Amino acid sequence: MANKKVIIENTIGEGRKEQYRLTIKTGPLFWLDTDKPILLPFSIYSTIYDGIDGNCKIIGLLQFVKKNVKGKITVVLCTGAHLNVLSLRYSQDIIRTKSVVYQDAKKLLERYSKEFQGCQVIYWEDFVNKNLNYNLFKSQIKSLFETNKDFHEQVKNDAESLYNYKHPTGDVDKNLYIKLATLYLLEMSIFVYIASKKGYRFEIYPGKRPLTLVFINDNFLEDSAKLAWINIGLSGLKKVIS
C-alpha cells in the first residue's frame, strides 16, 4: 500500500471554506494513470458519508481518483442491489423502498455534484437491470448458485456474516434476512459480470467487498476480463491551520 496525502476544501456554513489534509492509502498501484475505465460504486446508505469527516473523505477520494485516472470514471449509485434487504424497514414494500432509496440517491447526487463533474454518473437500474445481458447473466448466476456447491456455500456464508454484522442483537428474523441478503449477493454477482462485459477492469471501493464477488471474479471470469478491486484507505484527516 502506498500513502498519498491530499489537501481538500470543505464548504461549511454560509459558504465558508476550510482546508483539510487527508491520507489516502492505495494498493495495488498499477491502476494509477490507467486509461482503462474505472468503476466507483456508491452505496446510498454507507456510514462513510457521515459528518464533516465523511464529507471530506468522499471529496478527497473523488479528487484523488480523477487526478490519477486517464480513462472514463463511472460512478454507480447503488439504488437497486440492496432493495430486498432495505425493504425490511418498510414491511417488505418494494415500491415504497425504491421510492425512498431514489430520493436519498438524488440527495447524494446533489451533495457531490461538483466532485462528480467529469465522471459518468449512472443509477444501478440503468447500469445493471437495463443491460442487454442482464437476463442471461441472471440465469447463469442462478444456475451457479443451484449447482456449484462452493459458490452456494460462499453466498450463504456472506449472507450470514451480513446478518451478524447488521443485526448482532437478533432484532430481525434471521432466516428472512438471509433469504433477502442472498438475493442481494446474487444481484451483486450479476453486476460483476456486467462490469466485466462492459470493459471495466478496476473497481474502487472504500471498504471490503463480499467474498462472493471475489469468488465470481476469480473463478468464472477469464484472466483478461477480471475486475481488479483497488483497496482504498481514507484516514488521518486533519484540519489545515492557516
N, C-alpha and C positions, 0 to 999 in steps of 0.2 A: 504494500500500500504506500502511495506517495502522498505527502501533505502539500496542499496548496492553500495559501492564505489570500482571501479576497476582501476588499472593502466594499461595503454596500451602504446604500442610503435608504432609510425607512421614514416615510412621511407619517407624522403623528399630529393629532390635534389641529387645528386651524392652519393646515398646510405646512407646519414646521417640520424641518428635516433633521434627522440625527444620523450620524455615521456609526457603523459597527464593523468590527473585524470578525470574520468567520473563518474557521479552519475546515477545509474540505479534504477528506481522505478518500482516495480512489484507487482502485486496483481491479483487474489488471489495467495496464496503461496503454495497450495497443489501440484503444479506441480513440485516443486523443488525436485531433486533426483528421479524423476519418472523413472520407467523402461519401460513405455509405449512410443510408437513412437510419435514424435513431428513434426509438420509442421512449416516451415518458408517460407511463400510466399514472393518473392522478385519482387516488381513492377519494371519494367525496367526503367521507367522514373520518379521515385519518387525524389522529391527535397531533400530528406534526404541524398543523396549521395554527395551533392554539397560541394565543397571546402574541406579544411583540417578538419573543424569541422564535416562535414558529414562523411568523411572517417574514422575519429576516432570513431564516434558513431557506425558505422557499425562494425568496428573491435571489439570494446568493447562489442557490443551486441552478436556477434558470439562467442567471447571468454567466455562470461558470460554463455550463453546457453550451450556450450559444457562442461563447468565446472560443471554445475548443472543438467545435464540430463544423466541418465544412459542408456536410451533406444536409439533407432535409431532416428537420426535427418535428416529430409528430407527438403532440400531447393528446392522450386519450382520456377523456373524462369518463370514469368507470361508473356509468349510471345503470348498467344492465346486469353485470355478473352477480352482484350481491342482492338482487331484488328478492329472491326467495327467502334468504336469511333475514333481510331487513323487514320483510312483511310480518315478522313475528311481533313487531312493535304495533302493528295495526290489524291484529286479529287475522293475519294472512290475507288481507285485502290487497292484492297485487296492484290493482288500478290506483288505489289511494297511495300506496307505497311509491309507485312510479311517478305520480304527480309530485309528491313531496321531494323525492330524490332529484327530479328535474329542476325544481325551484332552487334547491340547495346547490346544484351544479351551476346554475346560472349565476348565483351569488359568488361562487368560487371563480367563475369566468370573469365576472366584473372586477373582483378583488385583485386579480393578477393580469388584467387586460394589458397593462403596459409591458409586463415581463413576457407575456405570450406573443408580443409582436415579433414577427419574423418566423413564428412557428405555425405549423398547421395544427389547428385545434379541432378535434372531432369527438362527437359523442359515441359511446360504446355501441349503441344500436347501429349507427351508420358504419362504424368500422368493422363490427362483427356480424350482427344479425342480418344486415342487408348485403353482406358479401356473397357473391355468386356461388362460392364454395361452401357456404355455411352448412347447408343441409347434408352435403357429402361428408364434411368433417364431423358433423354431429353424429352421423351414422357410424363412422369409423371409431370415434371415441366411445360411443355406446357399446359397440361390439367389443372393443378392447376391455372395457370395464366388465363385461359379461363373460369373456373368455380367457383373459390374461390374469392369472392368479396374482402375480406380483403387482401389477397395476391396480387391481381391485384392492389389494391389501394396503397399498400406499395411499390410495384415496381415503379409505376408511380410517387409517391412522391419522392422516391430516385432519379429517373431519372431527375426530375425537379430540385431537390437540387443540383445534379451534374452539371446541366446546369448553374444554378445561381452561383455556385462556380467557374466553369471553364471559363464561358463566361459572366461575370457581365455586360459587355458593350453591349451585344447583337450582337457580331460580327459574330456569326454563327446562321444559321436558327434554331430556337428553336424546331419546330416540327420534323425536320430531326434529330437533336441531340438527342431528347428524344426517338425517334424511335430506334436509334442506341444504346443509353445508356440502353434501355430496353433489347436489345439482350445481352448486356454485363452483366446485372444483372441476367438474366436467366441463362447465362453460369456460372456465379459465384455460382448460386444456385445448379447447377449440380455438381460443384466442392465440395460443402459441402456434398452432397450425396455420392460421390465417396470417399472422405476422410474418412467419417464415415464407409463406407463399407470396406475400407482397414484396419480399426482398429485404425486409428488415433483418439486421444481423446483430444489433445491440439493443439492449433494454436497460434503461437506468431507473432504479427504484431505490429510494432511501429506506430500505427495510428488507427483512428476509422474505424470500419467495417460498411458497408452499413446495415441499419436496415432490408433490405430484407433478408440478410443471417441470422440475428438473428431470424427473423420470421420463416424461414425454420427450423432452428435448434431447436427452442423452441416448434414448433407446429407439426412437421412432422417426427421427429426422436424420437425413444424410449429413455427413460432416460439413459439406459445403453450404448446407441450409440451416445449420443450428443457430439458435438465438443466444448470444452471449449476454449473461446478466452482469452488469457492471456494479460492483459494490461501491456505494457512496456513503460516507460517514460525515455528518454535519455536527461540529462541536466547537467548543472554545469561543462561543460568541461573547464579544466584549465591546462595550461602547468606546468609541474613539474620543478621547478628551482633547478638544481643540485648545 
